[in-house]
């Protein structure tokens, strides 16, 4: 039995389902909204790489390292983007949340906060994780701000850690949240989702 089993999660008009080849066209359309593959600090697939992106995610799922979700509009099933559990460590009950991206029209909406709330709730309250982590490119300031809004704490920077899609070497900013910090973070996320947007 895998630590992360297939599950469907839903709240506030956002549905997360296990990513599969049936999402290929929708995922390609979401990536095309804003031509997100042109951002050097993301892992968004180009249209001709979408199928391989899904196949790679499925292979990583089979190996127990990553569990990718398609993020859908719950009202009509439109693919809005994707997010994953990765660097899954059952022995210490730790997962990271990443490989996250959304169609441009969904950015700066409730979609990311809702997706993270669903994934964090499942990680802490169902999987019993002690720690949930995040990592991002040192130049991805929007991602860093979004992670910090979740209530995660910055652990530090791993210098010269990974290759970007353009071949340059990135520094990786690491964040985490412990299970004892989750109740307050959850309350804050619910508050942010419930307050009127300006």
N, C-alpha and C positions, 0 to 999 in steps of 0.2 A: 504494500500500500504506500503510495507516494505521500509526502508531507502535505503538498498542495494538490488536492483532488479537484476535478472539474466542478465548477459551481457557476450559477448565474446570480448576479447581484443587481439590485435595482432600487433607485430612489430618485425622487424629484425629476422625473422625466428622462433619467439617464439609466441605461441598462448595460451591464458588462456581461459578456458571454465569452467562452473560450474561443480564441482566434483560430479560424480554419480557412481552408481554401475557398469556401463559399463566400468569404469576405473580400476576395481579391479585387473585384471590380469596385466595390465600395471603398476599400482602403486606398486604391489608386485615385479615385475621385476626391477623397478627403485630402490626400497629399497634394493634388493638383490645385486645390483651393489655397492659393498663396504660393504655389510652386515651392513647397517647404524643403524639398531636397536641395535647393540652392543655398540653404543656410549651412555654413561649414561646421557649426557647433551642434548639429543634430544627427540622428540616425535615420531620418525619414527616407524611405526608398523612392527611387525614381520610378516612373510608370513601368518601365521594362524590367525593373528589379523587384516589383511587388510580390510576384509569385515566389521568388527565391527567398525574399524576406520572411514570408509566411512559412515556407518549408524549413528555413533555418530555425525559426521560433519553435516549430513542431519538433525538430530534432533536439533542440535544447530542452524542451519539455520532456521528451522521452528519456533524456539523460538525467533529468531531475534538477537542472540548473536554472531553468526559466519557465514561467508559466505566463503566456501572453493572452491578453484579453482584447477583443474588439469592443470599442466604446460606441454604443448605439443610441440614437434618439428612440426612446421607448415608445413614442407615439406611432412611428412608421417604420422603424428598423433601419433607418439611414445610418451608415457608418460615419461617425464623427472623428474617429482617430483610434489610438491604441495605447495601452499601458500594460505593464508587466510586473509580476514578482520576478526577481532574479537574484543571483548569488544566494540561493536558498541553502540554508545550513540547518538541517533538522536537529542535529546533535546539540546545538546551542539555542534552538528555536529563534532563529533570526532570518528575516528576509529583507531584501531591498526592493524598493519600488522605483521603476525607471522605464526606459525605452518608451517614454510618454510623449505623445504629440497629438495635436488636434488640427482639423481644418481651420484655416485662418478665421472663418466666420464664428468659430466657437471659442477663440482665444479671448481672454478677459471677460468670460461669462461664468455662470455657475458650473459649467461642465467639469472643469478641472477640480474645483473644490469638492464637488459631489463624487467624482471618480475617486479622489484620494480618500474621502470620508468612507466610501464603501470598502476600498482596499485595506485601509487602516483598521476599520471596525472588524473586518473578517480576519485580518492578521492577529490582532490582539485578543479578540473576543471568541473567535472560533478556533484558530490554529494555536492559540496560547503562546504567541511569540513574546519573548522577553525584550526584543529589540527590533525595530524597523529602521532601515537605513535608506539613504538617498545619496546619489553622487551626480555631479554635473561638471561641465567644462568651466574652467576658471573665467572664461569670457562670456559665459551664458548668464548674464546678470539677471535677466527676466526669470530664468529657472531658479536661480539662487533666491531671489525675492519670493517666488511662489513657494519654495520649500520652507523658507523661514516663516511665511504666513501660516503654514500648517502647524507651527509650534516646534519644529525640529531644531536641534541644536547643532551648531557647526563644530565638527570634531577636528577639522584641520584640512590641510592641503597636501596631496601626494604629488610631488613634483616629477615631471617627465613620466607620466603614468600611462598614457595611451595615445594611439594615433587618431587624428581626426580624418575625416573622409578626404581632405585635400592633401594628406600625407604629412602635415605638420604634427608635432608632438605637443600634447596638451598636458597641463596640470589639472588634476581632478580635485574638486572641492567635495569633502565628505561631510554628511550630516547624519544624525540619528535621533531616535526617540525611544526611551525606555518605557516599559509597560506601566510603571508608576506615574509617568507623565501623561499617559493617554487620557485619563478622565477629564483633566482640565483642558487639554488640547481639543478633545471631542466637543466639550461644551462651547469652546470658542469657535470651532468650525460651524457648529449648528447656529450659533449667534450670527456669524457672518453670512450664512446662507439665508437666514430668516429676516435680516434687516433689509429695508428697502435700498435698492441700488440707485446711486445718484446719477 
